[in-house]
Amino acid sequence: MAPSTPPARRPTLADVARESGVSVALASIVMRGTEGASEASRTKVKAAALELGYRPDSRARSLRSHHNRTVGVALRLGEPVHAELADALYAEAEARGYEIILGAIGGNRDERRVLNTLIDAGAEAIIGISPTLPAAQMAQVASQVPVVSLLRGYRQLPSVLTDEAAGIDELVAHLLHLGHRRLLHLDGGHAVAAAQRRTAFERAVARANGNVVGTVLGAGADESTTFDVLDAYLRETAADQRATAVLAFNDRAALGARRAIDLAGLRVPDQIALTGFDDSEFARLAHADLTSVRQDVAALASAAMAAATSPGAASSRHAPHLVVRGSSATSKH
C-alpha cells in the first residue's frame, strides 16, 4: 500500500522572504504594514505572499502583543438588517486592523450562550446587535469584556442607536402629505425599539390636533403574527372606518401585512398605503416596492466599531431617512 501524501507545509515568512528576494526582517515589516519598506519591496513581498498562499499566524502575533485584535459580534439569524450591519462591521473592522468573530443567536443558541462563546474565543470587545438581555446580565458580560449595544440603549453601556422617533415622524409626515387621515400602526410588541416607535407614532398623531385618527394594534415583529392581526382587522372593520395607511413595525412585518391586504382584495397603494421600517432587502424586492425608513447602516457600524475599540466611548444616536417607493406613492384624497 502506497504511503499517504503528507499534508502540505504551511508557508512561512522565511518562504516569502526567499521568494521575494528580501530579508526576513523586511518581509516582516511589509506584512505588518509598518514603515521602513519601499513601495517596490512592498509590491514584491505581497506578490510573493499571495503566490505562496502565506497568511500571518494571528495566534502567535496575539501571544506576542497580548492583544488578538478581534471583536465579537452577536446577531440574530433571520434578521436582514442584522446581516447588513454585520457586513458593514466587517469593513469597519478591516479598516482598523481588526477581525470579526460572529456569534449567531437562534432557536438552538440563546443570547447569553453566544456572548459567553465570544468571550471564550478571546474577543477583545463585543458588539451586540439588538440585544434582549436584561441590564443586569449585560452588565455582568461587560465586567469581563467591553460591550457595545447596537440598536438598543442601556444606561451602563455605550449604545449606538437609530433615532427611531425621527424615522416615524418622517413616515407620518409623508402619509399626511399624501392626504391620509386614518393611520394604523402595527406595533412590534416586545421587540427591541417597538416601544420607541409606538410612542413616536402616538405623539405624531397627537400633534395633528384631532385631524388624524391613529390606531395601534399589537402585531409582533414577523410576517405570520402581523398577517393574523391585520387580516382580522380588515375583515372586522367597515370600509369607511378602516385605515387608509398602515405603518408596519418593520419590513418583515410589512410582508405579512401585504399578504393580508392582498387577501382582502385591496390595492396597494390606491386603497391602502403600506410602509415598513429598516429598508432591508425585503423592502427593495420588486414585488414589495416598499416605502421604508432606512437605518444608516454605515454610520451605525462605524460608530459601533469605534466604541468597541476605544475605551470610554460615549453613546451616539444616528438619524435615519425615508425611502419612498410604490407602496405609498399615490395620494389619498
N, C-alpha and C positions, 0 to 999 in steps of 0.2 A: 504494500500500500504506500503510495507516494506521500511524503511528508506534507503537511499542510503549509500553505504560504504564510509566513509570519506577517503580522499586521504592519502596515507602512509606518515608519517612524515619523513622529510629528516634527515638521520643520522648526529649526531653532533660529535664534537671532544670528548665531555664527554662520548658519547656512545662508541667510540673507546677506550678511556682510561679504561672504566669499563670492556669492553670485553677482553682487553689485560692484565688487572691487574696492570696497572701503573697509575701514576698521570696524570692529565690533562696537567700539565706543561711539563712532559716528553714526552707525546704523541705529544704535540705541537712542541717540539724540533725535533722529528723524522719526522713529516710531513713537517716541514720547511726545513729539510735537513741540519740543523746546527749541530755543535759539542756539545757534552755533553751527548750522549747516547751510551750505549754499543751495540755491534752487536746483542747480544741476544735480547735486548729490541727493537732494530730497526726491527728485524725479527718478533717479536710478534705483534708490533703495525701495521706494514704494512700488516701482515696477517689478523689482525682484521679489518683494514680499507677495505681491499679487500672483506672480507666476508660480511661486513655490507653495502658495496657499498658507502662508505664515499668518498666525494670529498671536498677539501678545498673550502671555499667561496671566490672566487677570487675577487668579488666585495668588500667585506668587507676588504680583505687584501689590495686592491688598495687604499681604503679610508684611511687606517692606514698609508700606506707607501707613499701616493701621487704619486705612480707610478703603472701602471697596467701591465707593462712588456708585452706589446703586440706590434707587428709590423704588419702594414698593407701591403699587397702585392696586387698590381694591375696587372692583367694579362688578356690576350685576349683569348676568347673562340675559340676553333678550331685550336690552335697553339700547336702542340705536344711538341716542345721544351719549351714552357711556362709551360706546365703541369709538365715536368720533373724538371724544375727549382723550381717550387712550392713545389714539393715533397722533393727536396734536401733542400729547405729553411725550411721546417718543421723540418727536422732532425737537422739542424744547430740551429734553434730557441730552440728546446728542450734541446740541449746540453748547451745552455747559460741560460736556465731558463726562456725563453720567450714563448709566444703563438703567433700564426699567425691568422690574420683576412684576409680572401681572399675577394677581390673585382673583379668581373668578368666584363670585358668590352665586349659588344656585340652589336648586332643591336638595341636593346632596351635600352641600358645603355651606354652612351658615357663616355669617359675617365674622363672628368672633374667631372661629377656626381659621378663616382666611387671614385675618390680621395676625394671629399667632404664628401662622406658617410664614408670613412675610418677615416677622421678627426673627424667627429661627433661621431663615435663609440669609440673614445678615443685612437686611436693608438698613441704610443709614437713616432713612426717614420714610414715612408712609403718607400717601395721598389717598384718602377715602372719598370716592365719588358717591354723593348722596347717601352718606352713612345713616343707619337707622338705630344704632345702639344708643342707649341712654347716656346722658352726660357723664355719669359716674364711671361707666365702663370705658368710655372713650378716654377719660382722664387716666384710668389705670393703664391703658395702652400707651398713652402719651408719657407716662412715667418711665417707660422703658425705651422709647424711641420717639423723636419728634413726629407729630402727626398734624397734617393739614386736612381740613374738611372742605371738600369741594361741592358746592351747591346746597349745603346745609350749614346754618350758623350754630356755633357753640361758643358760649362766652369764654371758656377757658382755653380754646384752641384758635390758632389763626384759621380764619374761614374765608374762602373765596366764593363769592355769591353773585348770582344774577339779580338785578333789580326787578323782581317779579311784579311789583306794583306798576312800574313803568311800562312793562310789557302788556299787562292787562289794560292799562289806561289807553295805550295805543290801539288795542283791539276794539275797545268800546267806542273810542272816538271815531274810528274807521267805520264801524257799523252805524253809528248815529249819523255820520255824514252821508251814508247811503240811504238814510231815511228809515232805518229800523227803529221801532219803539217798543217792541216786546222781545226781550232778550232772555235766553235760557243758558245758565252756566251749569255744565255737568261737572260737579265737584269731584276732586280726586281722592276724597276720603282721608285715609291715614297716610297717604303717600307724602314723601318729602316735598315741600313747597305748596302742598294743597291748601293749607290754611292761609298762607300769604296770598295766593291767587283768589281764593274765595273772598277774603276780606277786601282785597283791591276791587273786585267786581262789585261788591255791595256798596263800597264807597263811591265808585264811579256812577252807579245808578242813583245813589242819594244826591250826588252833585247835580243831577239832571232836574232836580226840583219838581218831581212828580210828572215830568213829561215822558218818563220811561218806566215801563214795568219790567222789573228784573226778578227772575225766578231761579232758585238754586235747587238742584236735585243731586242727592248723593249717588254717584255713579261708579266711583272707583277709577283706577288708572290703566285699565286694559280694555281690549276690544269686547270681550264677552259680557262683562258686567255692564259696560256702557250701552251695549246693544239692548240688553234686557230692560234697563231703566228707560231708555228713550223710546223703545218700541211700545212699552206700556203707556208712556206719556202721550205719544202720538195717537194711540188707539182710544185713550180715555178723554182727551181734551178736544173740545169743539174747535172746528177750523177757525172761527173768528176769534178764538181766545188763545190759541196756541202761539208760541213764539215764532217770529219770522227769522230769527238768527240764533244759532247755537254756538256757544263757546265751550269747546271740549277742554278738559284739563290738560291733555297733551295730544300728540299726534296719534299715538296708539288708540287712545280713547276716541279720537275723531274717526278712525277707521270703523270702529264699532258703531258709532253714531251714523256714519254714512250708510252702513248696511240697513239700519233701522229706517232711515229716511227713504232709501230706495224701496224697501219692502212696503212702506206706506204709500208708495206711488207718487211721492213728491219730487219735484225737480229742484236740483241744486244748480245755481243759486236763485232761480226765478221765484220759487215758492218758499224756500228756506235757505238761508246762508249758513255756512259751516266754517268754523275756524278751529285751529289747534294751537299748540304751544311746543316749541323746541326747534321747529323747522328741520326735522330729522329726514332721513332718507324716505320715510313714508310720505311726508308732505310733498316731496319732489317727484313722486311717481306720477306718470302721465295721467292715469285714470283717477288719481286722487286730486291733483291740481289744487292742493290745499293751502289756503291762506293761513299763515302761522307766524308766531313770534320766534325770530332767530336768536338763540343764545350765542354770544360772541365766544365761540369755542377757542379761537386762537388766543384771545386776551385772557380767558379763564385759565387755559393751560399754562400760559406764560406766567401768570401771577401765582398759580399753584406751585409750579416748579421753583419759582424764585423763593416762595415762602418755605418750601421744603428744604432748600439748600442754603437758607440764610437764617441763622439763629435770631430769635426775637422779632420775626417778621410780623407785620400788622395785618389785620383782616382787610379785605377790599371788596367793593361791590361794583359790578360792571353792567352797563346799560345794554339791553337787547335792542333789536329793531324789527319792525313789522315787515313781513314779506307778503305782498298781496298777490293772490293767484285767482284762478277762475271760480273757486268755491264761494267767493263772496263778491264777485265783481259787479253784479247787476244791482242797480239802485232799486230800493223798495219804496214806492210812492203810492 
